[in-house]
Amino acid sequence: QVQLVESGGGLVQPGGSLRLSCAASGFTLDYYAIGWFRQAPGKEREGVSCISTSDDTSYYADSVKGRFTISADNDKNTVYLQMNKLKAEDTAVYYCAADLAVVTTVEHMCVSDITLVPSWGQGTQVTVSS
């Protein structure tokens, strides 16, 4: 059974940093693409960053390029999202999600196929405020 558990959210001042973790169980990262998504109140869920270790590809939304870094530790079966230079507009609930790498690409997963991603974590709140 695929399970994803996010952690690391919290309250941070603008310009600060947070690192989110997505611990996966029931499958190995080698065969899956993992994505970080976020949803702010009143807005649609959007893809932030996605990674596939099977083909060493990653994708970043324009709004986070240069500030966020996605990485995977296959030994720990965990995916991380390092978020630097945080802005108020980054405030949202952040979710990690998984899909088989053979049925998607990181760009499709993060942009066009969000509603098709089958497995989701429960989310972690990130609030950027002074």
N, C-alpha and C positions, 0 to 999 in steps of 0.2 A: 504494500500500500504506500503510495507516494505521499510523503508528508513534508511540509516546508514550514519552518519556524523562524520568523524574523525577530531580531533584537537590535538594540542600539539606538533607538529613537530617543527623543527628548527635547528639551528646550535649550536653545542656543541663541546667542546674540548675533546680529548681522555681522558677516565677516568671519564668523567662527567655523568650526569643523565638527563633523560627526562621522563615525564609521558604522554603517549598518551591516549586520550579518544575517545570512540566510542559511540555516542548517538544514540539510536535506537528509531524508531517511527513506528507506524502501526502494531506493534506486541509486545508481552511481552516476556522477556527473559526466563520466566519459561518453555517455550515450544521449545526454540531454542538453538542450539549450536552456539557460536560466536568464530570466529577465527581472529587472526592477521597474516597477510601475508606481505611479502616484495618482492620488485623487484628492483634489481640494474641494471644499464645500461648494456645491452648486456647479461644479465642473465635471467634465467627463474624465474617465481614467485615461492616463496617457503613459506611453512608454518612455522611460528615462534612459535606461541602458540595458543592453542584452549581451550575453556572452555564450560562445560555444567552444568548449575546449577540444571537441573532436576535430574541428578544422581551424582552431586558433583564430576565430573571428570575434569582433566585438562591434557594437553600435552605440552611439551616443546621440541623444536628442540635441539639437542645436543650442537649446537653452542651457545645457549643462556642460557642453564641450569646454575643455580647458579647466573645469572646476571639479568635476566628478571623475572618479576612476573605478572601473569595475575589475574585479580579479576573482580567481577561483583557486581554491586549495583542494585538489582532488583527494589528497590523503585524508583530509578532514571532512570531505564532502560538504564543503561550505563555500558560499559565494559572498563576497564583500562588496560594499559600495562605499568608497571613501569620498566624502563630500566636503569640499573646501570652499572658502569664500561664499558662505551661504547667504542667501538673500531672503527677504520677507516672502517673495513669491515662490520660494521653495517649500513653504509651509504646506503640508499635506499628510495624508496617511500613505505610507509607502508599503507596497506589497512586493513580495517576490513570487515568481511563477515559473513553471517548468513545462517543457514540451519536448517530445522526442526530437533529437537533432535531425533525423532523417526526413522528417515531415515539414521542416521549417528552415528559415534562415534567420539570422539575428535581426536583419532589417524587417522582414515580414513579421517576426514575432513582436517587435517593438512598435511597429507602425501600422501595418495593414491587417494583421491577424489577431489583434488583442482579444477579441471576443471568442476566438477559437482556442485559446490557450487553456488546456484542461485542468491544470493543477495550480492552486493558489494557496498562499499562506494567509494568516489572519490579519496581517498588517501591523505596522508600528507607526506611531504618530511622531512627526517631526514638526516642531514649531520654531520658527525663526523670528525672534522679537526682542526688542530692547526693553 
